[in-house]
Amino acid sequence: MVSDEEASPRAGSLACAPGVIALGAAAPGGPTRAGANLYVRFCEPTTWLGREVFTSGTRTMDDQSPDPITEARHALGRALRELRRDAGLTQKELGLKSSANDTYISQVESGQRDIRWSTITRLLMALDLTVADLAAAVERQERSPKR
């Protein structure tokens, strides 16, 4: 694992704002050398739905420990899928009602893509649901076994 002291000088000008995850590389000749070890730098702790989702530190990309941000993205995607299915809509139908691409909806539901707040709002409006409904669905997904 690359320490913060080792990573920072070699990382060049990585953005480091609260809640930002900065990707970089560290190698003896600098961050762009072939064979560099990729690492993730967690700049500040942040919260999502009232919980701390990561802490400060640096982790190599091959570290297989669970990433709370990824887990939260997957829970949100599973929650959106649950709500869409409960409404009896396909991804294509939801896409048409919300002006969103069905492929994008599929990627969000599977946790492969992040989603903007404006898109969440459009999806909820198309499903005739509230943010409270979404939050409850996310809570259910966080408590259920991972699929």
C-alpha positions as CSV (number, residue, x, y, z in Angstrom):
1,M,0.0,0.0,0.0
2,V,1.3,3.5,-0.9
3,S,1.3,5.9,2.1
4,D,-0.1,9.4,1.9
5,E,3.4,10.8,2.2
6,E,4.7,8.6,-0.7
7,A,1.6,9.3,-2.9
8,S,1.2,13.0,-2.6
9,P,4.6,14.1,-4.0
10,R,4.3,11.8,-7.0
11,A,0.7,12.5,-7.6
12,G,1.3,15.9,-9.1
13,S,-1.7,18.1,-9.0
14,L,-4.5,15.8,-7.9
15,A,-7.7,17.5,-7.0
16,C,-8.4,17.1,-3.3
17,A,-11.7,18.6,-2.3
18,P,-14.1,17.2,0.4
19,G,-15.7,14.0,-0.9
20,V,-13.4,13.7,-4.0
21,I,-11.8,10.4,-4.8
22,A,-8.6,11.1,-6.8
23,L,-7.1,8.4,-8.9
24,G,-3.3,8.5,-9.6
25,A,-0.2,6.5,-10.1
26,A,3.0,6.2,-8.2
27,A,6.3,5.1,-9.8
28,P,9.9,5.9,-9.2
29,G,10.1,8.2,-12.2
30,G,6.8,9.9,-11.6
31,P,3.1,9.4,-12.0
32,T,3.2,8.6,-15.7
33,R,5.9,6.0,-15.8
34,A,5.0,2.5,-17.2
35,G,4.3,0.0,-14.5
36,A,3.1,2.6,-12.1
37,N,1.0,1.3,-9.2
38,L,-2.5,2.8,-9.3
39,Y,-3.9,4.1,-6.1
40,V,-7.0,5.9,-4.8
41,R,-6.6,8.8,-2.5
42,F,-9.5,9.5,-0.2
43,C,-9.4,13.2,0.6
44,E,-12.1,13.7,3.2
45,P,-14.7,11.6,5.0
46,T,-18.2,12.2,3.7
47,T,-21.7,11.1,4.5
48,W,-24.5,9.6,2.4
49,L,-27.9,9.1,4.0
50,G,-26.5,10.1,7.3
51,R,-23.6,7.6,7.4
52,E,-19.9,8.1,6.9
53,V,-19.1,6.3,3.7
54,F,-15.3,6.4,3.6
55,T,-12.4,7.7,5.6
56,S,-9.1,9.5,4.8
57,G,-6.3,7.3,3.4
58,T,-4.8,5.8,0.4
59,R,-5.7,2.4,-1.0
60,T,-4.1,0.6,-4.0
61,M,-6.5,-0.3,-6.8
62,D,-5.9,-4.1,-6.3
63,D,-7.1,-3.8,-2.7
64,Q,-10.2,-6.1,-2.8
65,S,-11.8,-4.7,0.4
66,P,-15.3,-3.3,-0.1
67,D,-15.5,0.2,-1.3
68,P,-18.4,2.0,0.5
69,I,-19.0,4.4,-2.4
70,T,-19.3,1.5,-4.8
71,E,-21.6,-0.3,-2.3
72,A,-23.8,2.8,-2.0
73,R,-24.0,3.1,-5.8
74,H,-25.0,-0.5,-6.1
75,A,-27.7,-0.1,-3.3
76,L,-29.1,2.9,-5.0
77,G,-29.2,1.1,-8.4
78,R,-30.9,-2.0,-6.8
79,A,-33.4,0.4,-5.1
80,L,-34.3,2.1,-8.4
81,R,-34.7,-1.3,-10.0
82,E,-37.0,-2.4,-7.2
83,L,-39.1,0.8,-7.5
84,R,-39.3,0.5,-11.3
85,R,-40.4,-3.1,-11.1
86,D,-43.0,-2.3,-8.4
87,A,-44.4,0.3,-10.8
88,G,-44.7,-2.4,-13.5
89,L,-42.4,-0.6,-16.0
90,T,-39.6,-1.8,-18.2
91,Q,-36.4,0.1,-18.4
92,K,-37.4,1.3,-21.9
93,E,-40.8,2.5,-20.6
94,L,-39.3,4.3,-17.7
95,G,-36.7,5.9,-20.1
96,L,-39.5,7.2,-22.3
97,K,-41.5,8.6,-19.3
98,S,-38.4,10.3,-17.8
99,S,-36.4,11.3,-20.9
100,A,-33.6,9.0,-20.0
101,N,-31.9,6.4,-22.1
102,D,-32.8,2.8,-21.2
103,T,-29.2,1.7,-21.5
104,Y,-28.2,4.3,-19.0
105,I,-31.0,3.2,-16.7
106,S,-29.7,-0.4,-17.0
107,Q,-26.2,0.7,-16.1
108,V,-27.4,2.8,-13.1
109,E,-29.5,-0.1,-11.8
110,S,-26.5,-2.5,-12.1
111,G,-24.2,-0.1,-10.3
112,Q,-22.0,0.5,-13.3
113,R,-22.8,4.3,-13.6
114,D,-23.3,7.2,-11.2
115,I,-26.5,9.2,-11.5
116,R,-27.1,12.9,-11.3
117,W,-29.6,14.3,-8.9
118,S,-31.7,15.8,-11.8
119,T,-31.9,12.3,-13.3
120,I,-33.0,10.8,-10.0
121,T,-35.7,13.5,-9.8
122,R,-36.9,12.8,-13.3
123,L,-37.1,9.1,-12.6
124,L,-39.0,9.6,-9.3
125,M,-41.4,11.9,-11.1
126,A,-42.0,9.3,-13.8
127,L,-42.6,6.7,-11.1
128,D,-44.8,9.1,-9.1
129,L,-42.6,8.6,-6.1
130,T,-40.9,10.8,-3.5
131,V,-37.3,11.0,-2.3
132,A,-38.6,9.4,1.0
133,D,-39.7,6.4,-1.1
134,L,-36.3,6.1,-2.7
135,A,-34.5,6.4,0.7
136,A,-36.7,3.7,2.2
137,A,-35.9,1.4,-0.8
138,V,-32.1,2.1,-0.4
139,E,-32.4,1.2,3.3
140,R,-34.1,-2.1,2.3
141,Q,-31.3,-2.8,-0.2
142,E,-28.6,-2.0,2.3
143,R,-30.1,-4.5,4.8
144,S,-30.7,-7.3,2.2
145,P,-28.0,-9.8,1.1
146,K,-26.0,-8.6,-1.9
147,R,-27.1,-10.0,-5.3
